[in-house]
Amino acid sequence: MYFSSERYMPRIVDKELKALLRTFGAVCIEGPKWCGKTWTALNSAKSVLYLNDPDGNFQNRKKAEMDPSSALIGELPRLIDEWQYVPSLWDAVRHEIDKSRDKGRFILTGSSTPQRKGICHSGVGRFAILRMRPMTLFESGDSNGSVSLSSILENNVEISESVPTNLGKLSGLVVRGGWPATVGMGADDAQRVSKNYLDITLREDIHKVEGTRHDWRKMGMLVKSLARNEGTTASMRALARDISEFEGDGIDRGTVSAYLDTLDRLFITDDQPAFSVNLRSPTRVGKTPKRHLADPSLAAAALGLTQKKLLGDLKTFGFLFEAMCERDLRVYAESLGGELFHYRDHDGGEIDAVVEMPDGSWGAFEIKLGANQIDEAAEKLVRFRDAMVGNGAPRPPKSLCVVCGLIDYAYTRDDGVSVVPITAMRD
């Protein structure tokens, strides 16, 4: 692979990667294939070993298997790309780090979590794990970044313009997804890329990770069910029932559980955990996460949704738009040291997204495609906050925000709720 710093599109994780390299002997960058891990790593590395290089019948991989220490020779920081193909390299890197107190010596990238068989040490204290995701709209240049997440959480949103948009453009962004290679590509071409991504993953990559042949057709049915249930708290039982109802083929919950674990190890799924203001409360509601594929473009591809079809199904469009916003919110939150959750209580109350910061403060977010939904969403957030205060919640939300698609500027309402276009947001 040819790397050019001039062609590199800066990523939000760049800053965190540099900080981790100052602190740990090695950093392992994990995430779905094609999200930009290798280029981000190359931007900080001074030498590289590609374990998926086919030259010489994959001689790099064979040599690393026979002599792991030889893979570590090179100018530091040294990148070992797709390290999971030779799991013994984990222990080799850990052992090399133990020989020196120097930091930032190795960067490992991986598109799947390997079986731990043969790995002796967790690497605690030596390795940092950095999760990388597809590009946000700010990273791809589709948001002007005039409103930071930190300003929203501090209730400091001022009137500012966003990148002009419309339904057609937003649907194109959903279908295109956050894959670096599809930036600038037409939505229909990008949709073909995402469909091919899923096909190859199901037919080939799962076998490489598991070492055994899953029924890729049933795995495909599960992915399609996850796409139909994108952004919902569908249980494994519900997924199995959905597959039987829509695909005409039964699948038991045990198989669904095993397949979900495989998809998680491939970073194809990226679920959004539940939130509670009281860590000891049984209402750390729901224990069921919101289901997400790694990028809304994968959900669109699994359902065969082109840009035109998505515009003809505004309900599904709304779910996938929400997923795109939550993808971005998670990246922005993690860059600030925060986490993304969703809220759902036993009385049916729901909040689309919650961003919790390290100091325990948090903000509640509703996500709406159209400007005509802003008033209703803002009133819901205010009722939610007031109910928490009235019930004596130890930590009511510090900030309330409606993230919207079809508005041209950010502002703060008289009731204190921020309204922010997704095309104006950044970390």
C-alpha positions in Angstrom: 0.0 0.0 0.0 1.3 3.5 -0.9 0.8 6.0 1.9 0.9 9.7 1.3 0.5 12.1 4.2 -0.8 14.7 1.7 -3.7 12.4 0.8 -4.5 11.5 4.4 -7.9 12.7 5.7 -7.3 13.5 9.3 -9.3 11.5 11.8 -10.6 12.3 15.2 -8.7 9.4 16.8 -5.4 10.8 15.6 -5.0 12.9 18.8 -5.9 9.9 21.0 -3.5 7.6 19.2 -0.6 10.0 19.8 -1.5 10.3 23.4 -1.6 6.5 23.8 1.7 6.2 22.1 3.2 8.5 24.7 1.8 6.4 27.5 2.0 2.7 26.4 4.5 0.5 24.7 2.0 -0.6 22.1 -1.4 0.5 20.7 -3.8 -1.9 19.1 -6.2 -0.2 16.7 -9.4 -2.3 16.3 -12.4 -1.7 14.1 -14.3 -2.9 11.0 -12.4 -3.5 7.8 -12.1 -0.5 5.5 -12.7 2.1 8.2 -9.2 3.6 7.8 -7.2 1.8 10.5 -4.1 1.2 8.4 -3.8 4.7 7.0 -4.3 6.2 10.5 -1.6 3.9 11.9 0.7 4.7 9.0 0.3 8.4 9.7 2.1 7.7 13.0 4.4 4.8 12.1 7.9 4.8 10.7 8.0 1.2 9.4 5.4 -1.4 8.6 4.9 -5.1 8.2 1.8 -6.2 6.2 0.7 -9.7 7.2 -2.0 -9.8 4.5 0.6 -9.0 1.7 0.2 -11.9 -0.8 3.8 -11.6 -2.2 5.8 -14.8 -2.0 2.7 -16.7 -1.1 2.2 -14.6 2.0 5.8 -14.9 3.0 5.5 -12.1 5.6 2.9 -14.1 7.5 4.8 -17.4 7.2 8.0 -15.8 8.4 6.2 -14.2 11.4 4.7 -17.6 12.3 8.1 -19.3 12.3 10.0 -16.4 13.9 7.7 -13.8 15.6 10.7 -11.7 16.8 11.7 -11.1 13.2 8.4 -9.3 12.6 9.4 -6.7 15.2 12.6 -5.5 13.5 12.2 -2.0 12.0 12.2 1.6 12.8 9.9 2.6 15.6 7.0 3.0 15.9 6.6 -0.1 13.9 3.2 -1.0 12.5 2.1 -4.6 12.3 -1.0 -4.6 10.0 -3.7 -7.2 10.6 -1.9 -8.8 13.4 -4.7 -11.3 14.1 -3.4 -13.5 11.3 -0.5 -14.4 13.5 -1.9 -14.3 17.1 1.5 -15.2 18.6 2.8 -11.7 17.7 0.8 -10.4 20.6 3.0 -12.2 23.1 6.1 -11.3 21.0 5.3 -7.6 21.2 4.5 -7.8 24.9 7.8 -9.6 25.5 9.7 -7.0 23.5 8.0 -4.1 25.4 9.1 -5.7 28.7 12.7 -5.4 27.6 12.5 -1.6 27.6 10.6 1.2 29.3 10.3 3.1 26.1 6.8 4.1 25.0 5.2 4.1 21.6 7.2 1.3 20.1 4.5 -0.7 18.2 1.1 -0.1 16.5 -1.0 -3.2 15.8 -4.2 -3.0 13.6 -6.9 -5.7 13.6 -10.2 -6.1 11.7 -11.3 -9.0 14.0 -10.7 -10.2 17.5 -8.8 -13.5 17.2 -9.4 -16.6 19.3 -7.2 -16.2 22.4 -5.9 -19.8 22.0 -2.1 -19.7 22.2 -1.9 -16.1 23.7 -0.4 -16.3 27.1 -0.7 -12.7 28.4 -3.4 -10.1 28.2 -0.9 -7.4 27.7 -2.3 -5.3 30.5 0.0 -2.3 31.2 1.8 -2.7 27.9 -1.0 -2.4 25.3 -3.8 0.2 24.9 -6.8 -0.7 22.8 -8.1 2.0 20.5 -11.5 1.4 18.8 -11.9 3.0 15.4 -15.1 3.5 13.5 -16.2 4.7 10.1 -15.9 8.4 9.4 -18.2 11.0 11.0 -19.8 13.7 8.8 -17.2 16.1 10.2 -14.3 13.9 9.2 -15.7 13.4 5.7 -16.3 17.1 5.2 -20.1 16.9 5.3 -20.3 18.9 8.5 -18.7 22.3 9.0 -18.0 21.6 12.7 -19.4 24.9 13.8 -20.9 23.3 17.0 -18.8 21.1 19.2 -20.2 18.4 21.3 -18.4 19.9 24.3 -20.3 23.2 23.8 -23.6 21.3 23.7 -22.8 19.5 27.0 -21.8 22.8 28.6 -25.1 24.5 27.4 -23.1 26.9 25.3 -24.6 26.6 21.8 -24.7 29.9 19.9 -26.4 30.6 16.6 -24.3 29.2 13.8 -24.9 28.0 10.3 -24.6 24.4 9.1 -23.7 22.8 5.7 -26.8 23.3 3.6 -28.7 20.1 3.0 -31.9 18.5 1.9 -33.6 15.0 2.1 -31.8 13.9 -1.0 -28.3 14.7 0.3 -29.0 13.2 3.7 -30.3 10.0 2.2 -27.1 9.9 0.1 -25.0 10.3 3.2 -26.8 7.4 4.8 -26.4 5.1 1.8 -22.8 6.2 1.2 -21.7 5.6 4.8 -18.5 6.6 6.6 -16.1 4.5 4.6 -13.1 6.7 3.6 -12.9 5.2 0.1 -16.5 6.1 -0.7 -16.1 9.8 0.2 -16.9 11.7 -3.0 -18.6 8.6 -4.6 -22.1 8.7 -5.8 -24.7 7.1 -3.6 -25.6 4.3 -6.0 -22.0 3.3 -6.5 -21.4 3.4 -2.8 -24.4 1.2 -2.2 -22.8 -1.4 -4.4 -19.6 -1.2 -2.4 -21.5 -1.8 0.9 -23.4 -4.7 -0.6 -20.1 -6.3 -1.8 -18.6 -5.6 1.7 -21.4 -7.6 3.3 -21.2 -10.5 0.8 -17.5 -11.0 1.2 -17.7 -10.7 5.0 -20.4 -13.4 5.2 -18.8 -15.7 2.6 -15.1 -15.4 3.4 -14.1 -13.3 6.4 -16.3 -15.2 9.0 -14.6 -18.5 8.0 -11.2 -16.9 8.5 -12.1 -15.7 12.0 -13.9 -18.8 13.2 -11.9 -21.4 11.4 -15.1 -23.2 10.6 -17.9 -22.8 8.0 -21.0 -21.1 9.4 -24.1 -21.2 7.3 -23.5 -17.9 5.5 -27.1 -17.8 4.2 -28.5 -17.9 7.8 -25.8 -15.4 8.9 -27.0 -13.2 6.0 -30.6 -13.5 7.3 -29.5 -12.4 10.7 -27.7 -9.4 9.3 -30.9 -8.5 7.3 -32.9 -8.9 10.6 -30.4 -6.6 12.4 -30.9 -4.1 9.5 -34.7 -4.3 9.9 -34.2 -3.7 13.6 -31.6 -1.0 13.3 -31.7 1.3 16.3 -34.1 -0.8 18.3 -33.7 -3.0 21.4 -34.6 -6.2 19.7 -33.9 -9.3 21.8 -32.3 -12.5 20.5 -35.7 -14.0 20.7 -37.2 -11.2 18.6 -34.4 -11.5 16.0 -35.0 -15.3 15.7 -38.8 -14.6 15.3 -38.1 -11.9 12.7 -36.0 -14.3 10.7 -38.6 -17.0 10.7 -41.4 -14.5 9.8 -39.7 -12.7 7.0 -37.3 -15.2 5.6 -39.4 -18.4 6.0 -36.5 -20.3 7.6 -36.2 -21.0 11.3 -33.2 -20.3 13.5 -32.9 -21.0 17.2 -31.8 -18.5 19.8 -28.5 -20.3 20.5 -27.5 -20.0 16.9 -28.5 -16.3 16.9 -26.3 -15.8 20.0 -23.3 -17.5 18.4 -23.7 -15.6 15.2 -24.0 -12.3 17.0 -20.8 -13.0 18.8 -19.0 -13.7 15.5 -20.4 -10.4 14.0 -19.2 -8.6 17.1 -15.7 -10.0 16.8 -15.6 -8.8 13.2 -16.8 -5.3 14.4 -19.8 -5.6 12.0 -22.1 -4.8 15.0 -21.6 -1.9 17.3 -24.4 -1.9 19.9 -25.4 1.1 22.1 -25.7 0.1 25.8 -28.4 1.2 28.2 -28.0 4.0 30.7 -29.2 4.7 34.2 -28.5 7.6 36.5 -28.1 5.2 39.4 -25.5 2.5 38.8 -27.0 0.3 41.6 -30.6 0.8 40.4 -32.4 -2.1 38.7 -33.5 0.5 36.2 -30.1 0.5 34.6 -32.7 0.0 32.2 -32.6 -2.3 30.0 -30.3 -4.3 30.0 -30.9 -4.7 26.2 -28.7 -2.5 24.0 -29.9 -0.7 20.9 -28.9 -2.8 17.9 -26.6 -1.2 15.4 -24.6 -2.4 12.5 -21.2 -0.7 12.3 -22.4 1.8 9.7 -25.9 2.7 8.5 -24.8 2.0 4.9 -24.5 -1.7 5.8 -28.1 -1.7 7.0 -29.2 0.0 3.8 -27.2 -2.5 1.7 -28.7 -5.5 3.6 -32.2 -4.2 2.9 -31.4 -3.4 -0.7 -32.1 0.3 -0.1 -30.8 2.7 -2.8 -30.9 6.4 -2.3 -34.2 6.6 -4.3 -35.8 3.7 -2.3 -34.8 5.3 1.0 -36.5 8.5 -0.1 -39.7 6.5 -0.7 -39.7 5.0 2.8 -39.4 7.9 5.3 -40.0 5.7 8.3 -36.9 3.5 7.5 -35.0 6.7 6.5 -35.7 8.1 10.0 -34.3 5.0 11.7 -31.1 5.0 9.5 -30.7 8.7 9.9 -30.8 8.2 13.7 -28.2 5.5 13.4 -25.9 7.8 11.4 -26.2 10.5 14.1 -25.5 8.0 16.8 -22.5 6.7 15.0 -21.1 10.3 14.9 -22.1 11.1 18.5 -20.2 8.0 19.7 -17.0 9.1 18.0 -17.4 12.7 19.2 -18.1 11.5 22.8 -15.2 9.1 23.0 -12.8 11.7 21.8 -13.8 13.7 24.9 -13.4 10.7 27.2 -17.2 10.1 27.3 -19.5 7.2 26.3 -22.7 6.9 24.3 -25.8 5.2 25.8 -29.5 5.1 25.2 -32.2 5.4 27.9 -35.4 3.3 28.2 -37.3 2.7 31.4 -39.9 0.1 32.4 -42.7 2.6 31.9 -41.8 3.0 28.2 -39.9 6.2 28.5 -37.1 6.5 26.0 -34.4 8.9 25.0 -32.5 8.3 21.8 -29.0 9.0 23.1 -27.2 9.8 26.3 -23.6 11.1 26.4 -22.0 10.6 29.8 -18.7 12.3 30.6 -16.0 11.1 32.9 -17.1 13.4 35.7 -20.6 11.8 35.7 -22.4 14.7 34.0 -24.5 13.8 31.1 -26.6 15.1 28.2 -29.8 13.8 26.7 -30.4 13.8 23.0 -33.4 13.3 20.7 -32.7 12.8 17.0 -35.1 13.9 14.4 -34.9 14.0 10.6 -37.4 16.9 10.0 -37.6 20.4 11.5 -41.3 19.8 12.1 -40.4 17.4 14.8 -38.3 19.7 16.9 -41.0 21.1 19.2 -42.3 17.7 20.1 -38.7 16.4 20.7 -37.8 19.4 22.8 -40.9 19.1 25.0 -40.2 15.4 25.5 -36.7 16.2 26.7 -37.9 18.9 29.1 -40.5 16.5 30.6 -37.9 13.9 31.0 -35.6 16.3 32.8 -38.3 17.6 35.1 -39.5 14.1 35.9 -36.0 13.1 36.9 -35.7 16.2 39.1 -39.1 15.6 40.6 -38.2 12.0 41.4 -35.0 13.1 43.2 -32.6 11.6 40.6 -29.1 12.1 41.9 -27.9 13.2 38.5 -30.4 14.8 36.2 -29.2 15.7 32.7 -27.0 18.7 32.5 -27.9 19.5 28.9 -30.7 18.7 26.5 -30.3 18.7 22.7 -32.3 17.9 19.6 -30.1 16.8 16.7 -31.9 17.5 13.5 -31.3 16.8 9.8 -33.3 19.5 7.9 -32.4 22.8 9.6 -29.9 25.3 8.5 -28.5 26.6 11.8 -27.9 25.8 15.4 -29.6 27.7 18.2 -30.8 27.4 21.8 -34.5 27.6 22.6 -36.1 29.6 25.4 -36.6 26.4 27.3 -32.9 25.7 27.3 -32.9 22.9 24.7 -30.2 23.2 22.1 -31.1 22.4 18.5 -28.2 21.4 16.3 -28.0 20.2 12.7 -26.0 17.1 12.3 -24.2 18.9 9.5 -22.8 21.4 12.0 -21.5 19.0 14.7 -18.0 18.0 15.6 -16.2 16.6 18.6 
